[in-house]
Amino acid sequence: MSLQNTAAREAAAPATAPAVTSDRIQQHRRYLMCRPGYFTVSYEINPWMHQAVPTDTAKAVQQWQTLYDTYLALGHEVELIDPVEGLPDMVYTANGGFIIDGTALGVRFSVAQRRGEEQPFMDWFAANGFDVVRPTAIQEGEGDILLVGETILAGYGFRSDVASHAEIAKVFGREVVSLKLVNPSFYHLDTAICVLDPVQGPGGVEKANIAYLPSAFDDASRAVLAERYPDAIVVPEADGAVFGINAASDGRNVFISPRATGFDALLRERGYHPVHVDLSELLLGGGGIKCCTLELRGGRS
């Protein structure tokens, strides 16, 4: 029996806990992923990475395949970029760029170990119909840049330079809200915020919602998030500790780690449908579901 069929059965199965009646609508997504054929931990650039802990590349590929098959089983499109030997972190495609309306802003990594990924991603974007912008400031793509409705949330503090936020605003012509990360375990914005959806509110007005881990941010950033997203899901600390907020959503289905039990319960209360995918092997590199998932907005379909 295929992993894809297993994922489809899980997606269609009733929740293990009662969910609130919901009119949440699944939205089509197009993602870029990279098979972790060269995955290993050969350096340490975040608190989750430990060279002394052995990694199992075959297991990483198997877990990644489950995520890939799950997306396909639920009707999403997945494009693939070829992995490059010697670049084990290419599997974390969210760090490869940020794309809106067919414009792809490339990345400039802050760490030398990942700079070899910059050009392969920009080459892929160009070959697949995107208008590519080579960045001047240091930022690490959708790891630190998240689209929430019409607004861009941009993180800084560890891996992206706050100076990159002006460049992001200029490239995309949208409001950019700066958020400072203060806990090194949550070194990218997508480890501390999950974009849940744009939803149709009263009168057909679109609004978007998020889930987030307050302790990852400084006081000023927490205040901004509380003001802008009063209905946000505040994720328990225990779920942050297992990388549980690094998740992807299509507006109805939220792809999360099975270890994020508190987040799971909160999602069900709000009428979302959690879909569990275990990427425990890839967590050894400091990445999870969202890290492995770059959203492609526009470009060649």
C-alpha positions in Angstrom: 0.0 0.0 0.0 1.5 3.3 -1.0 2.4 6.2 1.3 0.3 8.4 -0.8 -2.8 6.3 -0.2 -2.1 6.2 3.5 -1.9 10.0 3.6 -5.1 10.3 1.7 -6.9 8.0 4.2 -5.6 10.0 7.1 -6.7 13.3 5.5 -10.2 11.9 5.0 -10.5 10.2 8.4 -12.5 11.8 11.2 -10.6 13.7 13.8 -9.6 11.8 16.9 -11.1 14.6 19.0 -14.4 16.4 18.0 -13.8 19.4 15.8 -15.8 22.6 15.8 -18.2 22.8 12.8 -16.2 24.7 10.2 -16.5 26.1 6.8 -12.8 26.3 6.3 -11.9 25.8 2.7 -8.9 24.0 1.4 -7.0 26.2 -1.0 -4.7 24.9 -3.8 -1.0 25.2 -3.1 2.1 24.9 -5.3 5.2 24.0 -3.5 8.9 23.5 -4.2 10.7 20.6 -2.5 14.1 19.0 -2.6 14.7 15.3 -2.0 17.2 14.9 0.9 19.5 12.5 -1.0 22.6 14.1 0.5 21.2 14.9 3.9 23.5 14.6 6.9 24.7 16.9 9.7 28.3 17.7 8.8 28.3 21.1 10.6 26.5 22.9 13.4 24.8 26.2 12.6 21.7 26.1 14.9 21.0 24.6 18.3 19.2 21.6 16.9 22.3 20.3 15.0 24.8 18.0 16.6 27.5 16.3 14.6 28.0 13.7 17.2 24.4 12.4 16.6 24.4 10.0 13.7 21.9 10.7 10.9 20.2 8.2 8.6 19.9 9.5 5.1 17.5 6.7 4.0 15.2 7.5 6.8 15.3 11.2 6.0 14.3 10.4 2.4 11.5 8.1 3.5 10.0 10.7 5.9 10.4 13.4 3.3 8.6 11.2 0.7 5.7 10.9 3.1 5.3 14.7 3.2 5.6 14.9 -0.6 3.0 12.1 -1.1 0.7 13.8 1.5 0.7 17.0 -0.4 -0.1 15.2 -3.7 -2.8 13.1 -2.1 -4.6 16.3 -1.0 -4.4 17.8 -4.5 -1.5 20.1 -4.2 1.2 20.5 -6.8 4.9 19.9 -5.9 7.8 20.9 -8.1 11.3 19.5 -7.4 14.7 21.1 -7.4 17.6 18.6 -7.8 19.8 18.2 -4.7 23.4 19.1 -4.9 26.1 16.9 -3.3 27.9 18.8 -0.6 24.8 21.0 0.2 22.9 18.8 2.7 20.5 21.6 3.8 19.0 22.1 0.3 16.1 19.9 1.5 15.0 23.0 3.5 13.7 24.7 0.4 11.8 27.4 2.4 15.2 29.1 2.9 15.8 29.2 -0.9 13.7 32.3 -1.7 10.5 34.2 -1.3 7.9 34.4 -4.2 4.8 36.5 -4.8 3.0 37.0 -8.1 5.7 35.4 -10.1 8.6 37.5 -8.6 11.2 35.4 -6.8 13.5 37.2 -4.4 16.7 35.1 -3.9 18.6 34.7 -0.7 21.9 35.7 0.9 22.7 33.3 3.6 24.4 34.6 6.8 26.3 31.3 7.2 29.1 30.2 4.9 28.0 26.6 4.9 24.8 27.4 3.0 25.9 30.0 0.5 26.4 27.4 -2.2 22.6 27.0 -2.3 21.9 30.6 -3.4 22.6 30.2 -7.1 21.0 26.8 -7.7 17.7 28.2 -6.3 17.9 31.4 -8.4 18.7 29.3 -11.5 15.6 27.1 -10.8 13.4 30.1 -10.4 14.6 31.6 -13.7 14.2 28.3 -15.5 10.6 27.9 -14.3 9.2 31.2 -15.3 9.8 33.5 -12.3 11.3 37.0 -12.5 14.3 36.7 -10.3 15.7 39.4 -8.1 19.2 38.9 -6.7 19.2 40.3 -3.1 21.7 42.7 -1.7 20.9 42.3 2.0 21.2 39.2 4.1 18.0 37.3 4.5 17.1 33.6 4.4 13.9 33.4 2.3 10.6 32.1 3.5 12.4 30.9 6.6 12.3 34.5 7.8 9.7 36.0 5.4 6.0 35.0 5.7 3.0 36.3 3.7 0.0 36.7 5.9 -2.9 38.0 3.8 -1.6 41.1 2.1 1.1 41.8 4.7 4.6 40.4 4.9 6.0 39.4 8.3 9.8 39.5 8.4 12.0 38.1 11.1 15.4 39.2 12.2 17.8 38.6 15.2 19.7 35.5 14.2 19.9 34.8 10.5 18.4 37.7 8.5 19.4 41.3 8.7 16.7 43.8 9.6 18.1 46.0 6.8 16.7 43.4 4.3 13.1 44.4 5.3 13.3 47.6 3.3 14.5 45.6 0.2 11.6 43.2 0.6 9.1 46.0 0.8 10.6 47.6 -2.3 10.6 44.4 -4.4 7.1 43.4 -3.5 5.4 46.8 -2.8 3.8 45.5 0.3 3.8 46.4 4.0 6.6 44.6 5.9 6.3 44.2 9.6 9.6 43.5 11.4 9.6 41.0 14.2 12.7 40.3 16.4 13.5 36.7 17.4 15.3 36.4 20.7 15.4 32.6 21.4 18.2 30.9 19.4 16.2 27.7 19.3 13.8 29.6 17.1 16.3 31.1 14.8 14.0 31.6 11.8 10.5 33.1 11.8 8.9 30.0 10.4 10.0 28.1 13.6 7.9 30.4 15.7 4.9 31.4 13.4 2.6 29.2 11.3 0.5 31.1 8.7 -2.9 29.3 8.9 -5.0 30.9 6.2 -6.6 33.8 4.6 -10.3 33.4 5.4 -13.4 35.1 4.4 -14.7 37.2 7.3 -18.0 39.2 7.6 -19.1 40.8 4.4 -16.6 38.8 2.4 -13.6 40.7 3.7 -10.5 38.7 3.7 -8.5 38.4 6.8 -5.6 36.1 7.7 -4.7 34.3 10.9 -1.6 32.8 12.4 -0.4 30.6 15.2 2.7 31.6 17.1 5.0 31.0 20.1 5.2 34.2 22.2 8.5 33.4 23.9 10.4 33.4 20.6 9.9 37.2 20.3 10.9 40.3 22.2 8.3 42.3 24.0 7.7 44.8 21.2 7.2 42.0 18.6 4.8 40.2 20.9 2.8 43.4 21.3 2.6 43.8 17.5 1.4 40.2 17.0 -1.2 40.5 19.8 -2.6 43.7 18.3 -2.6 42.5 14.6 -3.8 39.0 15.3 -6.1 39.0 18.3 -7.6 35.6 17.2 -4.2 33.9 16.8 -3.6 30.5 18.2 -1.0 30.9 21.0 1.0 27.7 20.8 2.1 26.0 24.1 5.7 26.0 25.0 5.8 22.2 24.9 5.0 22.2 21.2 7.7 24.8 20.5 10.2 22.5 22.2 9.4 19.8 19.7 9.6 22.2 16.6 5.8 21.8 16.4 5.1 25.3 15.0 7.1 24.6 11.8 4.0 23.6 9.9 2.2 24.3 6.6 -1.5 25.1 6.0 -3.7 25.1 3.0 -6.5 26.9 4.8 -8.1 23.7 6.1 -5.5 21.0 6.4 -2.6 21.9 8.7 0.5 19.7 8.2 2.1 19.3 11.7 4.4 17.1 13.6 2.7 14.3 15.6 4.6 15.5 18.6 2.7 18.8 18.6 -0.2 17.5 20.6 -1.3 20.8 22.2 -1.2 22.6 18.8 -3.2 19.7 17.4 -6.0 20.2 19.9 -6.1 24.0 19.4 -6.3 23.6 15.7 -9.2 21.1 16.0 -11.0 23.6 18.3 -10.8 26.2 15.5 -12.1 23.9 12.9 -8.8 23.0 11.2 -7.9 19.5 10.2 -4.4 18.5 11.5 -2.5 16.1 9.2 0.5 14.5 11.0 3.8 14.0 9.2 6.8 12.9 11.1 10.1 14.5 10.0 12.1 13.6 13.1 15.2 12.7 11.1 15.2 16.1 9.3 14.8 17.8 12.7 18.4 16.7 13.4 19.3 19.4 10.9 17.0 22.0 12.5 14.2 21.7 10.0 10.6 20.6 9.9 7.6 20.5 7.6 7.6 24.2 6.7 11.4 24.3 6.3 10.9 21.6 3.6 8.1 23.5 1.8 8.6 26.7 -0.3 5.4 28.1 -1.6 5.4 29.1 -5.3 3.0 32.0 -6.0 2.7 32.6 -9.7 5.3 31.8 -12.3 4.8 29.0 -14.9 2.0 26.7 -13.9 
